[in-house]
Amino acid sequence: MKLSVLISVLNEEHTVMQMLEQVLAVPVEKELVVVDDGSSDKTWEVLQQLHDPRVRTYRHKTNLGKGSGIRTALEHATGDWVIIQDADLEYDPNDYPRLIAPILDGRAQVVYGARDLDRQSLTFRLGNKFLTWCTNVLYSAKISDMETCYKLMPREVMLSLGLLPTRFQIEPEITAKLLRRGYKIYEVPIWYKPRKAKKLSAWKDGLPALWTLIKYRFASV
């Protein structure tokens, strides 16, 4: 089982190397496909300092959004399975084996890492819980964390979704399309430490996320 780790990076010069080293240390067969999404700091220069055959780096000349970064990474992925990884140290790559376990023993095909949302600020906690509740109502699902970064599935499945978003709407779009196509999402608790400064906006990203959920409940997928 070869895992492709899809990483979209924006202005993470202080954390990206530590995150990559953590991912590389996880004892699973893997490749890291990293996309610098138009960073204005030294992120790209930092990425060029890592010389490891398991890491491939690409660059957007301008900032296109997390969704675009993940789509570019997916285009270059070669693994049997894919997982999304953020570069801000909120998530711990040591949880990969825990996420992979239900797949290896035949319990699941799609696995999400469920966070303890009570560790988030009140605004983001309520927003995430509301969007997850909407997901469960619209798609008759029973998940606890729709917005989680850790989404693990076969590469061919993610490719088949025909992902379109440029920003953070990629999270609800992936979930909506998976559920519409009948995939059952298996959740595993993961370690999570929220960062204080967020790149997403409760209004700029929250409302489009809600519209994405509603749209794909009725649109053809």
C-alpha positions as CSV (number, residue, x, y, z in Angstrom):
1,M,0.0,0.0,0.0
2,K,1.7,3.2,-1.2
3,L,0.3,6.4,0.3
4,S,0.5,9.7,-1.5
5,V,0.4,12.6,0.9
6,L,-1.1,15.7,-0.7
7,I,0.2,19.0,0.8
8,S,-0.9,22.5,-0.2
9,V,1.3,25.1,1.4
10,L,0.9,28.8,1.8
11,N,3.3,31.0,3.8
12,E,4.5,28.3,6.2
13,E,8.2,29.0,6.1
14,H,8.5,28.4,9.9
15,T,6.6,25.1,10.0
16,V,6.8,23.4,6.6
17,M,10.2,21.7,7.2
18,Q,9.2,20.3,10.6
19,M,5.9,19.0,9.1
20,L,7.7,17.3,6.2
21,E,10.2,15.7,8.5
22,Q,7.3,14.4,10.7
23,V,5.6,12.9,7.7
24,L,8.8,11.3,6.3
25,A,9.4,9.6,9.7
26,V,6.1,7.8,9.7
27,P,6.8,4.1,9.0
28,V,4.5,3.6,5.9
29,E,5.4,3.4,2.2
30,K,4.7,6.9,0.9
31,E,5.4,9.9,-1.4
32,L,4.9,13.5,-0.5
33,V,3.5,15.7,-3.2
34,V,3.9,19.3,-2.1
35,V,2.4,22.4,-3.8
36,D,3.5,25.9,-2.8
37,D,0.4,27.8,-3.5
38,G,2.0,31.2,-4.4
39,S,3.6,31.9,-1.0
40,S,4.9,35.4,-0.5
41,D,7.4,34.4,2.2
42,K,10.4,32.0,2.0
43,T,8.3,28.8,1.8
44,W,9.5,27.8,-1.7
45,E,13.2,28.4,-0.7
46,V,12.7,26.2,2.3
47,L,11.2,23.4,0.2
48,Q,14.2,23.4,-2.1
49,Q,16.5,22.6,0.9
50,L,14.9,19.2,1.3
51,H,16.6,16.6,-1.0
52,D,14.6,13.4,-0.5
53,P,13.4,11.2,-3.4
54,R,10.1,10.7,-1.6
55,V,9.3,14.4,-1.9
56,R,8.2,16.2,-5.1
57,T,7.5,19.9,-5.1
58,Y,5.5,22.1,-7.4
59,R,4.7,25.7,-7.4
60,H,1.8,28.0,-8.3
61,K,3.0,31.4,-9.4
62,T,0.0,33.1,-7.7
63,N,-2.1,32.0,-4.7
64,L,-5.1,30.0,-6.1
65,G,-6.4,28.5,-2.8
66,K,-6.1,25.3,-0.9
67,G,-8.4,23.4,-3.2
68,S,-6.3,24.3,-6.2
69,G,-3.2,23.2,-4.4
70,I,-4.7,19.8,-3.5
71,R,-6.0,19.3,-7.1
72,T,-2.5,20.0,-8.5
73,A,-0.9,17.6,-6.0
74,L,-3.5,14.9,-6.9
75,E,-2.6,15.3,-10.6
76,H,1.0,14.3,-9.8
77,A,0.2,11.6,-7.2
78,T,1.2,8.0,-8.0
79,G,0.2,6.2,-4.8
80,D,-2.6,3.6,-4.4
81,W,-4.1,5.8,-1.6
82,V,-4.1,9.5,-0.9
83,I,-4.4,11.6,2.2
84,I,-4.5,15.4,2.6
85,Q,-2.0,17.0,5.0
86,D,-1.9,20.6,6.2
87,A,1.5,22.2,6.8
88,D,0.7,24.2,10.0
89,L,1.3,21.4,12.6
90,E,-2.3,21.2,13.7
91,Y,-2.3,17.5,12.8
92,D,0.1,14.7,13.7
93,P,1.2,12.5,10.9
94,N,1.9,9.7,13.5
95,D,-1.9,9.1,13.2
96,Y,-1.4,7.7,9.7
97,P,-1.1,4.1,10.9
98,R,-4.3,4.5,12.9
99,L,-6.1,5.8,9.8
100,I,-4.8,3.0,7.6
101,A,-5.7,0.2,10.0
102,P,-9.4,0.0,9.2
103,I,-8.4,-0.3,5.5
104,L,-5.9,-3.0,6.0
105,D,-8.4,-5.2,8.0
106,G,-11.2,-4.6,5.5
107,R,-13.5,-2.4,7.7
108,A,-13.4,0.7,5.5
109,Q,-12.5,2.2,2.1
110,V,-12.7,5.8,3.1
111,V,-11.4,7.0,6.5
112,Y,-11.6,10.4,8.1
113,G,-9.6,11.5,11.1
114,A,-12.1,13.0,13.6
115,R,-10.8,15.9,15.8
116,D,-11.8,16.9,19.3
117,L,-13.6,20.1,18.2
118,D,-13.9,21.3,21.7
119,R,-10.3,22.4,21.4
120,Q,-11.2,25.0,18.8
121,S,-12.3,28.6,19.5
122,L,-16.0,29.0,20.1
123,T,-16.6,30.6,16.6
124,F,-14.9,27.8,14.7
125,R,-16.2,25.1,16.9
126,L,-19.8,26.1,16.4
127,G,-19.2,26.6,12.6
128,N,-17.7,23.2,12.2
129,K,-20.3,21.5,14.2
130,F,-23.1,23.3,12.3
131,L,-21.6,22.3,8.9
132,T,-21.2,18.7,10.1
133,W,-24.8,18.7,11.3
134,C,-25.9,20.0,7.9
135,T,-23.9,17.2,6.2
136,N,-25.6,14.6,8.3
137,V,-29.1,16.0,7.7
138,L,-28.6,16.5,4.0
139,Y,-26.9,13.2,3.3
140,S,-28.3,10.9,6.0
141,A,-24.8,10.5,7.3
142,K,-23.4,9.9,10.8
143,I,-20.0,11.6,10.9
144,S,-18.6,13.9,13.6
145,D,-16.1,16.1,11.7
146,M,-16.8,16.9,8.0
147,E,-14.1,19.6,7.8
148,T,-11.2,17.5,9.0
149,C,-8.1,17.7,6.9
150,Y,-7.3,13.9,7.2
151,K,-9.4,12.3,4.5
152,L,-7.9,9.0,3.4
153,M,-9.2,7.1,0.3
154,P,-8.0,5.3,-2.9
155,R,-6.4,7.7,-5.3
156,E,-8.7,6.6,-8.1
157,V,-11.7,7.4,-5.9
158,M,-10.5,11.0,-5.3
159,L,-9.7,11.4,-8.9
160,S,-13.2,10.2,-9.9
161,L,-14.8,13.0,-7.8
162,G,-13.9,15.7,-10.4
163,L,-13.0,18.2,-7.7
164,L,-13.6,21.8,-8.7
165,P,-13.1,24.2,-5.7
166,T,-10.2,26.6,-5.3
167,R,-10.4,27.4,-1.6
168,F,-11.5,25.5,1.5
169,Q,-14.7,24.3,-0.1
170,I,-12.7,21.3,-1.2
171,E,-13.5,19.7,2.2
172,P,-17.4,19.7,1.9
173,E,-17.2,18.9,-1.8
174,I,-15.1,15.7,-1.2
175,T,-17.5,14.7,1.6
176,A,-20.7,15.5,-0.4
177,K,-19.6,13.6,-3.5
178,L,-18.4,10.6,-1.5
179,L,-21.7,10.3,0.3
180,R,-23.8,10.9,-2.8
181,R,-21.9,8.0,-4.5
182,G,-22.7,5.7,-1.6
183,Y,-19.3,5.6,0.1
184,K,-19.4,5.0,3.9
185,I,-17.1,7.3,5.8
186,Y,-15.3,5.5,8.7
187,E,-14.0,7.8,11.4
188,V,-10.9,7.4,13.7
189,P,-10.1,9.8,16.6
190,I,-6.9,11.8,15.9
191,W,-4.6,14.2,17.8
192,Y,-5.3,17.8,17.1
193,K,-3.9,21.1,18.3
194,P,-5.6,24.1,16.7
195,R,-3.5,27.1,15.7
196,K,-4.4,30.5,17.0
197,A,-4.2,32.3,13.7
198,K,-6.6,30.9,11.0
199,K,-6.3,31.4,7.2
200,L,-9.9,30.7,6.7
201,S,-12.8,33.0,7.4
202,A,-16.1,32.0,9.2
203,W,-18.0,34.0,6.6
204,K,-15.8,33.9,3.5
205,D,-15.3,30.2,3.7
206,G,-18.2,29.1,6.0
207,L,-21.1,30.2,3.7
208,P,-19.5,28.8,0.5
209,A,-19.0,25.5,2.4
210,L,-22.7,25.5,3.3
211,W,-23.7,26.2,-0.3
212,T,-21.4,23.5,-1.5
213,L,-23.2,21.0,0.7
214,I,-26.6,22.1,-0.5
215,K,-25.6,22.2,-4.1
216,Y,-24.2,18.7,-4.3
217,R,-27.1,17.2,-2.5
218,F,-29.2,17.9,-5.6
219,A,-26.7,18.4,-8.4
220,S,-25.5,15.5,-10.6
221,V,-22.2,14.1,-9.3
